[in-house]
C-alpha cells in the first residue's frame, strides 16, 4: 500500500520566507506589549494594543493566502486598475486627511474611518510595484532589440508611473514614504535591463543631487531655499538637526533620538529582561520599537532580529533569481527594495546612523496599513513558488 505523504505540497510553500516573518511577528507582539505597558504619556493598554495588532496579523495572513492563489495573468490584468484606484485615493487624501494625525506626525497621509486610521500610501507601494513590473515586462517584450533609444522610452514610461505618486506624496509632506517609493523605483530600474551607459550617468546625477542637497541642508541659506521650493519643512529640518547632534536638545527636538540611543545602549549585551523600560522613548510602539528590543534583549536580541531580516531578504532574492517569469522577477525586486529600505532606515534611525523619517519596522512596528502592505508583499513572493508548482 502506498504510504501517504502528509507534506506532498511542501514544494509549493517557501518556509524560508514564512518562518522569519512568523518570528518577526511574535517579536512584534512582545515588543508592542512592552512599549504600550510603559507608554511615557500614560496611555497604557498593553493587551488592547496587542489584541488590535493581532487582528491586523490575522487580516495580513488572510491577504497572504488569497494573494498566493492569484495567478500572474490576473495580477497583470489587475495592475493598472489597482494603480489607478490608488492614485485617486491618494489625491483625495490631499484634501480629506485626518487633522489629528497631521498634527501628531507632520504628514497629511492618513484617512480616519471611525476608530481606524488608514495610510493609503502604504498600500500604494504594492500598487506601484505591480504597475512598474507590468510596464517593464511589456516594454521588454515589445522591444527585443535594446539600444539607447528604446531604453530612453522605457525610462520615460517608468517615470510616468512614479511621478504622479511622488507629487502626491510631496503634497502630503511625507518625505520618508517618498524615499521608499524612490527605493522601489531604483531597484526595478537597475533590474530592468537598461544599458549601463544610461544607468551610470543617472547614478552620477543622483549622487550629485544628493551631495548638493546635503550641502544645502547644512547651511541656513540652503535650508531657506529648500523650504521655499517645498522640498523640506521645519519639522524635517528639526529631525535632521537631531540626527546631526542627538544630545543638543534632549528636552526638545532631540528627545526622541537621544532617548532611543540611551535605551539601546543601556541594554548591553543581553538586555535588561522582558518588560523593562527605564528610559522613556516617544512613539516607541512604531517608529522607535527597535529601542524596545535593544533595551529588553540587548545586542544579542537586536542581532537576532537583524539576522531574521537577513534570512528573509536572502530567501526573497533566491525567489527572484529562481523564477522564470519576468513579471514576477520585477515584482520580487520591488518588494525586496521596499522591505530592505524600511529595515535599513528604521534601524539606522534608532541607532543614530540616519535621520528619523517615520518609517516603521516591517512586521514589528504597530500599525495596520504598513503591516498589511508588507504581508501583501510576502503573499506575492510566496505566490511565485506556489503558482510555479501548480503549473508543473
N, C-alpha and C positions, 0 to 999 in steps of 0.2 A: 504494500500500500504506500502510495506517495506521501511523504512527510509534508505536512502543511507548513508553509513559511509565513509566519506572522508578520515578517518585515519585508515582504516581497515588493512593497512600494517604496522602500527606503531610498532607492536610487533617484526618486523624484524629489526628495527633500534634502536640502543642504543644511545639515545640522551644524556645520561650521559657521553658518550665519545665525541660526536660531539660538544656539547656546550662549554666545556672548551677549546677544540682545536680551535674552531672558535674565542673565545675571546682572546686566546693567539696570534692568527694570527693578529687580529686587533691591539693588543698592539705592536706586532712586527712591523707593518707598521708605527704606530705612532712613535715608538722609533727610527726606521731607518730614518725617516724624520728628527728628531732632530739631530741624530748622523751625518747625511750627511750635514745638514744645517750648523752645527758648526764643520765641519771637521778641525782638527788642521793643516793639510797640505794645506788647502785652496782648496781642490778638491770638491767644493760644487756643487752638482747637486741633490738636495733632491728629486724632483719629478721624475727625471730619475731613481734614485735608487729605489724609491718606486714603480714605474711602472715595473721595471725589476723584483723586488721581487714579485709583484702582478702576473706577468706572471708565476713565479715558483709556486705560490699558486694555480693558475688555473691548471697547469700541475699536481700538487700534488692531487688536488681534482679529476681530471680525473683518476689518478692512484688509488685513494681510491675506486672510483665507479667500475673500472674494476676489481680490486682485490676482492672486495666484491662478485662478481659474479663467482669467480673461486672456484669450489668445492674442498674439501680436497683431493680427489683422484688425481686431476690434480696437486695440489701443491706437493703431494707426488712424482708424476712422474717427475715433473719439478725440484725438489730439487737438484739432483745430477748434472744435466746439468747446472743449474744456478751457482752452486758452482764451477764446473769445469771452466766455462767461466770466472767467477770472478778471479780465480787463474791465468788464462792465462793473463788477462788484468793487474792484479797487478804485474805479472812477467815482462811484457813488460814495465811497469812503472818504474822499477828499472833503465832502460837504457834511456827511452824516456820521462823523466819527463820535466816539464816546468822550465827552469833555473831561470826565473824571480820570479816565485812563491817560488822556493827553496831559493833564496836569501832573500825573504820577510818573509818566515815562518820558515826557517831552516829545512824543510822537503821535501823529493822528492816524494810527494804523489799527484801531480797534473798533469793532461793532459791539453794541450791547444788545443781547437778545434775552431780556428778562434778567435772571440771575447769572446768565452765562455771557462771557465776553469771548469774541471770536476775532482772530487775527488773519484776515484773508490772504495777506502776503505769504504766510507760511504755506498755505495750500497752493498758492500761485507758483511756488518753487517747483512742485511736481508738474504743473501745467506747462511751465516754460521748458522743463526738461523734455517732456513728450513732444512739444512743438519743435524745439531745436533739433531733436533726434529725427523727427519726420522730415524737416526741411533739408537737413544734411544728407540723409539717406536718399531722398527723392532727387536731389541735385546730383549726387554721385551716380545715380542710375541713368540720369538724362545726359550727363557729360562724361562719357567713358574716357575721352582723351582730355587729360588735365594740362592746363597751361595757366599763365598768369591772368589771362582774361577770364577764364572760367572760374578761377579761384577768386578773382575780384567780384564776380557775380555772386558767388556763394557767401562771401563776406557781407555783401550788401543785403542779401536775404536774411542772414543771421542778425545783422544789426536792425533790420526792420522788425524782427521778432522781439528783440530785447529792449530796443529804445523806448517804446511806449511804457513798458514796465518800469524802467529806470526813471522816466519822467514822473510817473505817478508816485513812485517811492520817494522821489525828491520832494514832491508836494506834500507828502505825509511826514517829512522831517525824520526819516528813518534811515540814517546813514549805515548802521550795522547791517540791516537787511539788504541794502543796496550792494554792500560788499559781497554778500552771499550770492546774489544774482550774478555779479561780475565773476566770481569764482566758478560758478556753473558754466557761464558763457566761455570763460577762458579754457576750462577743461575740455569741453566739446570742440572748441575752436582748434586746440592743439591736436586733437584726435581725428579731425575731420578730413585729413589728407591734403590740406592746403600746403603749398610749397614752402619750404624753409626760406626761400628768397623773399617771401612775404612775412612769414612768422617772425624772423629775426628783426627786421625793421620795426614791426609792430611792437615787439617786446622792448626794443630800444626806446621807442617813443613813449611807451608805458612807463619805463624806468625814469626817463627824463621828466615826465609829468609828475611822477611820484616824488622824485627828489625835489622838483620845483615846489610842489605842494608842501613838503616838509619844511623847506626854507621859508615859505610864506607863513606857515603856522608858527614858526619860531620867532617872528618879529611882529610888532604891533601894526605896522603899515600893511604887511601881508595879511594879517588877520582881518583888518578892516576891508581889504579888497575881497577876500573870500566870503566875508559876511555880506557885502554889498551885492555880490553875484548870486547869493543864496545857497552856496555850497556848504557852509558851516553856520551854526548858530552859537550863541554864547554858552548854551548848555553843553555843546560838543567841545568847545574850547576849554571849558572847565574840566571836562573829563581828560582832555589831553594834558592839562596842567597837573592834574592828579597823577597821571602816569609818569610825567617827567620828574615830579618830586612828590611821592606819595605822602610824605610826612610834613609838607609845608603848611597844611591847614587841617589838622586831624580832627578839629571840631566843626569843620565846614565841608568844603567841596571834596577834600581828600579823605574824609572819614571812612567811606566805603572801602576804598583800596587799601588804606593803611590798616584798617581793622582786619581785612581778609588776609593780608600778609602776616600780621601778628598771629592770627588764628592758625594759619597753616604752619608757620614756624614753630608755634608752641606745641604742635602735635608731636614733634620729634620723630623718632624712628618708627615707633609702634602706635602712637596716638595716646590720647588720654582715656580711651574707653568709650563705649557706646553711650549716647545721650548725654554727652558732656558739652557744655558751651560756656566757657568762662569769658569769652570776648564777643561782644555783640557786633553783628555784621548786618547791615541793611540789605534787604532783598535777598536774604540767604536762601530762600526756598527756590529761587530761579537762577538769576544771573550769577550769584555767588555761592552756589551749592557745593562747588568744589572745595570751598573753605571748610564746610562741614566734614567732608571726607578727610581732608588734611588734619583737622583738629582731632577728630574722633579716632581715626585709623592710622594717622601718621604717614610717613614716607612710604612704608610698605603697602598700606591700603591705597594710597594715591597711585603708586606704581602699578598695582594690580588693575586699577581702573584703566590706566593708560594702556596696559597690556591687552585688556579686553577690547579696547578700541582698535589696537594694532591688529589683533586677530580678525576682528570684524572687517576692517578695511582690506586686509590681505585676502580674505575669502571673497570679498566683493570684486577685487581686482582679478582673482582667478576666474570668477564667473565671467567677467568682462572679456578676458582673453580666450576662454573656452567656448563661448557661444559662436556659432557660425551665422547668426542673424545680425546683420549690420545695424538694423534699427535698435535691437536690444543692446548692442555694444555701446551705442551713444547714450542710451537711457542709463546704463550702468555707470558710464563715465560721469554723467551729471549727478547721479545720486552719490557716488563716491566723493565728488568735489563738495557737494552740499554738506554731507556729514563730516568730512575731513576738515572743512573750514570752520564749522561750528565747534568741533573739538579743539582745534588749534587756537582759535580766537578766545573761546571761553576760558580754557585752562591758562592760556597765555596772559589773559587779563587778570585772572585770580592770583597769579604768582608775580605780577608786575612786569611781565615782558612786553605786553601790548596794552593799548588804551582800552578802557571799557567801552563797549558798543551795544550792550544789551542783548548779546547773543546767548541763547540758552544752551545748556549742555545736553546733547542728544540722549533721549531715553531716561535721563536722570532728573533734569530740572522740572519743576512744577509747570503745568500749562498744557491744555488740551490741544490747541491748534498746532503747536510745534511738535508735540508727540505724535499726533495723527499724521502730520506730514512725513515724519521720519518712519513711521510704521508703514505708510503707503510706499515709501521708498524701499523698505525691506520686502514688502509684498511684490514689487516689481522685480527685485533681484531674485527672489525665490521663484517667480513665475518663469524665469528664463530656463532654469533647470527642469521645472515641473512640466512646462509645455514641450520642451525638447524630448523629455522621456515619453510623453504621451504620443508624440509623432513617430517614435521609433517602433 
